[in-house]
Amino acid sequence: MKAVLLRVLVFCFVLHLCCVSHIAAENPVLRFSPQWLPQAQFAGFYVAQDQGFYRDAGLDVEIVHPRANGNVVDMLESGTVDVISQFLVSAMVARYQGIDLVNFAQLSQHSGILFVSKSSGGIENIDDFQGKKIGIWQGGFSEIPMAMIGRYDLDVEWIPILSTVNLFLMDGVDLMTVMWYNEYNQIYLSGINVDEMNTFFLSDHGFDVPEDGLYALKETWLSRADDLKAFVAATQRGWDHAAENRNYAVELVVGIMRQAHIPANAAHQRWMLDKVLELQQSGAKEMPRWQLHPDDFHLAVTILKDRGQIQGEAFPYGDFFQPVFHGGQ
């Protein structure tokens, strides 16, 4: 009798596994790549996957991070992934260069880029930038800061930064471009107090161009609109859950970072999560959640034209931004 019961239990277990596998196999696979290595900038995606929100939406989402020297636009173009997150200006340049991608959800609504200097350096206002050395990141981080300096007609020396804030800490540069949610806090955690830094937010000087958005090739947008809509809805659930359960979200992020053998600091990841959530708020724009405001698009076009990265007639707003989901505030 015991042997029969055991066989029945084994059969039921195997049948359950087969059913689960069958259901999973029916869910379409969507491969998503954030534009950088694991960190709290992408917490909502991790939470959506960990909580089963993508599965609930009928998707089997694979999160594929690029290498540190990788380019997610290349991954998208080659078909390695179906969806990427990317800075608005970087995606617009790629579109102008011939990659037929569309923005189907604009996550961030405000720029997180700022210049920072040490208070001891005597840089109190923008005019004090004249003749100074400014450390700057490449690939999406440089266009807007350089446009702002050009608008003020300042002569500065740009120093390329590949990684870390060490050059700034050692006074190798007078100022540095940083992200509000990332390098600014790294500098603070390195021992420089808030009152020992001067900050110059691009958003305070008419250059409030938002960054992170979701992109797919036009052919994917045409053929998989329902999947993209489900992805956005589930991702919003992920970000909402992260906002309501921040300790859990940070713990999840730190675990993912450690699995990827990336140094993880829970305090820094908490700062990053808090600031990224702030940048997602539309504020005075009074528009549906995760939509790209036409004014932001046209400001980015103007900046890229002034820098010569877009020449002649630019693609229209309605052709570049094609949302699949109109979420509420």
HUWO-V174838 format. One record per residue. N is the residue number from 1. RES is the residue in one small letter. NEAR is the number of other ideal C-beta (glycine too) atoms within 12 Angstrom. D_CENTER is the distance of its C-alpha to the mean C-alpha in Angstrom with 2 decimals. Layout:
n = {N N}
res = {RES RES}
near = {NEAR NEAR}
d_center = {D_CENTER D_CENTER}
This chain:
n = {1 2 3 4 5 6 7 8 9 10 11 12 13 14 15 16 17 18 19 20 21 22 23 24 25 26 27 28 29 30 31 32 33 34 35 36 37 38 39 40 41 42 43 44 45 46 47 48 49 50 51 52 53 54 55 56 57 58 59 60 61 62 63 64 65 66 67 68 69 70 71 72 73 74 75 76 77 78 79 80 81 82 83 84 85 86 87 88 89 90 91 92 93 94 95 96 97 98 99 100 101 102 103 104 105 106 107 108 109 110 111 112 113 114 115 116 117 118 119 120 121 122 123 124 125 126 127 128 129 130 131 132 133 134 135 136 137 138 139 140 141 142 143 144 145 146 147 148 149 150 151 152 153 154 155 156 157 158 159 160 161 162 163 164 165 166 167 168 169 170 171 172 173 174 175 176 177 178 179 180 181 182 183 184 185 186 187 188 189 190 191 192 193 194 195 196 197 198 199 200 201 202 203 204 205 206 207 208 209 210 211 212 213 214 215 216 217 218 219 220 221 222 223 224 225 226 227 228 229 230 231 232 233 234 235 236 237 238 239 240 241 242 243 244 245 246 247 248 249 250 251 252 253 254 255 256 257 258 259 260 261 262 263 264 265 266 267 268 269 270 271 272 273 274 275 276 277 278 279 280 281 282 283 284 285 286 287 288 289 290 291 292 293 294 295 296 297 298 299 300 301 302 303 304 305 306 307 308 309 310 311 312 313 314 315 316 317 318 319 320 321 322 323 324 325 326 327 328 329}
res = {m k a v l l r v l v f c f v l h l c c v s h i a a e n p v l r f s p q w l p q a q f a g f y v a q d q g f y r d a g l d v e i v h p r a n g n v v d m l e s g t v d v i s q f l v s a m v a r y q g i d l v n f a q l s q h s g i l f v s k s s g g i e n i d d f q g k k i g i w q g g f s e i p m a m i g r y d l d v e w i p i l s t v n l f l m d g v d l m t v m w y n e y n q i y l s g i n v d e m n t f f l s d h g f d v p e d g l y a l k e t w l s r a d d l k a f v a a t q r g w d h a a e n r n y a v e l v v g i m r q a h i p a n a a h q r w m l d k v l e l q q s g a k e m p r w q l h p d d f h l a v t i l k d r g q i q g e a f p y g d f f q p v f h g g q}
near = {7 8 9 10 11 12 13 14 14 14 14 14 14 14 14 14 14 14 14 15 14 12 15 19 12 14 24 24 23 36 29 43 37 40 42 36 29 32 40 44 40 41 46 45 46 39 36 35 33 27 28 20 29 37 26 20 29 23 34 27 38 21 36 29 32 29 16 16 13 22 27 41 34 24 31 38 27 18 16 23 35 36 46 47 43 43 41 46 41 39 45 44 33 35 36 26 19 13 29 24 40 38 47 41 43 43 43 44 36 34 42 41 43 37 48 40 35 31 18 15 24 15 29 16 17 28 17 22 36 19 15 28 27 40 37 33 32 21 27 37 35 31 40 44 43 33 31 36 34 21 21 23 13 26 15 30 19 27 22 21 28 16 17 20 33 18 26 34 25 15 19 20 31 28 43 46 46 41 39 35 35 37 39 33 32 31 36 26 23 23 13 29 13 16 11 18 31 28 32 35 27 38 29 18 24 19 36 31 43 43 43 42 44 47 45 44 32 25 17 32 32 17 14 24 21 20 32 36 29 30 48 44 31 37 45 33 30 38 39 27 28 39 25 17 21 28 19 23 38 32 24 34 39 29 21 29 29 18 16 23 12 21 17 25 23 25 18 31 39 28 31 39 40 27 32 41 34 21 33 37 23 26 18 11 23 12 24 20 29 39 35 40 31 18 20 35 32 23 31 44 34 24 35 35 22 21 25 15 27 26 14 11 10 22 30 15 26 13 18 35 35 32 31 30 29 18 25 13 17}
d_center = {59.11 56.40 55.74 55.40 53.04 50.90 50.76 49.79 46.95 45.73 46.00 44.03 41.29 41.09 41.18 38.29 36.21 37.17 36.21 32.79 32.27 33.54 31.22 28.20 29.44 29.57 25.88 24.03 21.53 17.98 16.03 12.23 10.15 6.61 6.38 7.84 10.51 10.81 9.97 9.67 6.01 6.53 10.03 10.64 10.58 12.90 15.03 15.49 16.75 18.80 20.39 21.31 19.64 18.79 22.37 23.70 22.10 23.95 21.24 21.09 17.39 16.85 13.59 13.94 12.07 12.83 15.27 14.61 16.16 14.86 13.29 11.43 13.15 16.35 15.71 15.30 18.36 20.42 19.94 18.63 15.93 16.01 12.45 9.18 5.60 5.80 6.67 9.67 12.28 11.59 11.88 14.90 16.52 16.26 17.81 20.48 21.26 22.20 19.43 19.96 16.54 15.74 13.00 14.04 11.73 9.87 7.91 7.83 11.38 11.96 11.27 10.62 12.58 16.19 19.22 21.04 24.64 27.28 29.75 32.56 31.69 32.94 29.98 30.24 29.12 27.61 31.04 31.14 28.43 31.25 32.09 29.49 27.32 23.57 21.21 18.15 15.26 15.28 13.19 11.21 11.97 15.64 16.39 16.13 17.79 20.46 21.08 21.69 24.11 25.77 26.29 28.19 30.08 29.65 30.62 28.31 27.79 24.28 23.87 21.19 19.30 18.25 17.42 18.50 19.84 23.39 24.55 23.92 25.63 28.59 28.97 28.27 26.42 27.18 23.70 20.17 16.85 14.46 11.34 12.85 11.03 11.75 14.56 16.53 17.17 17.92 20.57 21.94 22.21 23.98 26.75 26.25 26.73 25.06 28.39 28.47 25.45 25.21 21.93 21.29 18.29 17.58 17.37 20.97 22.20 21.34 18.08 15.69 13.34 10.10 6.82 4.03 6.72 8.55 11.19 14.50 17.66 20.22 22.62 20.33 19.71 23.51 24.55 22.14 21.43 22.57 20.33 17.20 18.54 19.15 15.70 14.19 17.02 16.68 12.95 13.95 16.73 14.54 12.64 16.12 17.68 15.32 16.14 19.78 19.97 17.96 20.34 20.06 16.24 16.37 19.25 17.49 14.53 17.21 19.23 16.66 16.06 19.85 20.42 18.35 20.52 17.84 19.25 18.10 18.99 18.94 19.45 16.49 14.20 15.85 15.20 11.46 11.53 13.89 12.11 8.72 11.27 13.19 10.69 10.52 14.28 15.90 18.88 21.60 20.07 21.86 20.07 19.06 15.89 12.76 14.86 14.40 17.24 19.70 20.15 16.55 16.93 20.33 19.40 16.87 19.72 22.20 20.33 19.82 23.48 24.72 23.19 24.76 21.65 22.65 26.40 28.67 27.66 23.97 22.87 23.24 20.65 22.03 21.70 18.06 16.76 18.42 17.23 18.59 18.42 19.56 18.80 20.62 19.61}
